[in-house]
Amino acid sequence: MIIQRLNMDNSWFIQMNGLRLLVDPWLEGVEIDYFPWFNTQWHRSKPLSYEQLPTYDVVLITQKYPDHYHPQTLLKLNPTKLIVPDSIEKQVQKLLPQATVIAMGKQLTSITLHGVKIDWHPTARKIDPIYDAFLLSDDTESLFLATHGYYISNEKIQLDKPLKLMISPFNYFKLPFYLGGTVSPGIEGLQHLTSKLKPQYIVSTHDEDKHAKGLVIKMAKVKRILADDLHQYPIFQDKILELNHYQPHHL
């Protein structure tokens, strides 16, 4: 398995077996939720340049929101194949009419590409914000990708292969309930996932201290968690990988 940051937030390159994925590419410009006055954010750290991107087969969009589904970046990339939430299938097909768009959701919960099985795990929430997760598995190992954390209630996630890596936020980020409530569950959520899934390694995602303006950032309660903050918790011992660079990392 190879992973590589493409920005200091939530864009990744992941290689497993014969599959090379770009995850949630956002490499330029701003992201705007609904209206600029509501939420506008942009990177504090410059992302990897387009010219430096590794070769990839498929773009995976994990969530429907513009810091995951970033049209400006996708137009520049012009990928030939994407995996997207079914809620934005039509938008993506309109944006990239020549691309093959695989929409995952209730009608398609699992696919296999290039020897890697990709399982969609829906959130238990019934109203927005909706934050789903993905399990990727090849012949020997698996990876759990939860870009906003994930709560496992009565559901059992079937791990056919050992969980080599879990990618999930460390930070706590909460809005008033009428604006969506918990966006990222912080240490408590990370403890929950770690106890349930028992990954060998954990990597932080979606935790960049981005430039931001608008109503959202004014009303948000934010607690930033560093890897050093987690060392006091036995459950995280020897699991935290600090990838604060854009170099490929082999696991």
N, C-alpha and C positions, 0 to 999 in steps of 0.2 A: 504494500500500500504506500502511495505517495500523496502527501498533501502539501499545498502551497497557498499562502495568503496572496490575494490579488489586491486587496486593500486592507486597512487596519480595522475594518468593520466586519462585513459579513459576506464578502466575495471570496470564493475559494476555487482552486483546482484540486480535484480528487481523481486519483488513478487507482483503480482496483481491477485486478485481472486484466481483461482486454478492454475495459471501459475507461474513457477519459472524459471527465465532467467539468464544465464550468458551472459553478453554483452562484446564483443571484448576482450576476456581474453588474456592478455600478462603478464605472471607471472615470466618469467626468460629470460636471454639472451639479445641479441641485436635485433634491427630491422634495416634492410638494404634496402634502396630503390635503386634498379637496381644494383649499384656497391658500395663497401665500400667507395670509394673516392668521390662518389656523396652525399651520406647521410647515416651515421651510428649513431644511437641513442641508449641509454640505460638509465634505470631508475636511478634517483638520490636517490629516497626513495625506500626502499625494499618493494616489493609487499607482500600481504598476502600469506602465504604458502599454498601449495596444501592441506595439511592436515587440514587447517582451513577453507577451502571453505565450504559454505553452500550447502546443497543438492539442486540440480537443475534438471529441466526437459529438457531444450533446451538451446543450445548456439546460440545466435544471433550475426552474424557478420554484422556490419553496412556498412563497406566500403571494397573495394578490396585491400587496401594498407596494408603493413606488420605490421604497428603498430595497425591495427585492426584485420586483418587476420594473426595471428602469428603461423605458422606451428609447431614450437618447443613446444609451450604451448599446442596446440591442440593434438599433438601426446601423450603428457603426460596425458592430460585429457581423451582422447579417448571417446568423447561423443557419445551417441547413436542417437541423433537427432540434426540437425543444421538448422538454417535459414540463408541463405547467398545471396549476390547479384548474379544474374544470370551470371555475367561476370566471376565468379570464381567457378561456379558449378562443372565443370570437374576437376579442381585442387583439390577441397575439397574432391570430391568423390574418386579421386586417392589416396589422403593422408589418408582418412578414409573409406576404401572400405566397411566396415560393417555398416556404419552409414546411417541413413535416412537423405538425404539432400533435403531441400525445398528451391528452388531457386526463389527469388522474383525479379520482374522486369516488363517489359511491358506485359508479358504473364500471370503473376500472381501478381496482385497488392494488394490483400487482402486475409488474411486467418484468421481463428478462431481456437485457441488452448486453451483447458482447460478453456473455458469461456471468453477468452480475444481475441478481434479482433485486428489484426495487419495490419495496412495500410502502404504501401510503397508510399513515396512521392518523386518523382524524381526531381533532380535539373534541372533548365532551361538551364544549360550549355550543349553544344553539344560535347565538346572535354575535354580531361583530363586537370586538375583533376576533377573527378566527385564525388560530395559529396551529397548523398541522405539523407533523413530523414525518421523517422518512427513515426506513431501515434499508441499508444496502448490504448485500451478502454475496460473496463469491464462494469458491469451493473450500476455502480454508478459514475465512474470518469475516467479520461484519463490522459495520459502522452505523451509529445512530446519530442522525442529524436533526436537531431540535433547535431551530434558529431563534425561538422565543421561549425555550424551555418546553416542558411537556409534563402533564400530570397523568399518571397511570392509576386509574381507580380500580374498577373490577376487571378491566381488560388485562389479559396476559399477553405480553409481547413475546412471540415465539422466537427464541434465538437458536436457530439451527447450528450456527457456527459461533465460536467464541467472539465476544465483543472486544475488538481491538481498540476502538476509539469511539468516544462520545464527544460530539461538538455541540456546545450549548452555552448560553450566556452565563456570566458570573454576576453581573450587575443586578441591582434591584431598581426597577423603574415602574412607578405606579401613577395612574391618573385617577381623577374622580370617577366614580362608577358610571356616570352619564357620558363620559368621554371614552369609556372602554375598560377602566379598571386596571388590573395588573398587565403590564406589557412584558415585563421580564421579572421572574420570581426571586432572583437573588440566591443567597446561600441556602435558604430553606428549600427552594425548588431544586437546586443542584444536589443537595443531600438526598432528596426524595428520588431523583432519577438514578443517582449513583447506587443507592441501596437496592433499588429494584433491578437495575440492569448489570451492575458490577463490571463496569468497563475496565480494561487494562490501563487506558490513558484517557485524559480529559483535556480538551482544548477550548479556550474561550472564544466566543464569537459574538458579533453584534454589540460589542462593548466600547467602540470608539467614542471618545469624548468629542463628538462632532460639533461644528459651529451650528447654532440653531437660533431661530427666532419665531415668534408667533405665540398663540394662546397655549399650545401644548406644553412647551418648555416652561412657561410661566406657572403652570398649574401642576407640573409633574413633581413627584417626590422621587429623588434619585439618590441611591447609595452606590458608589463605585467600589467594586471589589477587585483587589489585586491578587495575583497568585500567592504572594506572601501572606495575605490575610487567611488563606485556606490551610496553611501548613499546620495550624493549631488544631485542626479537626482530623482525628485519626482516620475517618472514612476516606479522606483525600490523599493520604500518605502515599508518596511515590507514584501518583497518578497524573499530576498536573504537568502538562507540557506548555512551556512558554514560547510561543511562536510570534515574536515581536519583530519579524523580518519578512522579506519576500523570497526567501530561498526555499527550494523544494526540501521537504523533510521526509525521509524514508522511515517507515515503521515496520 
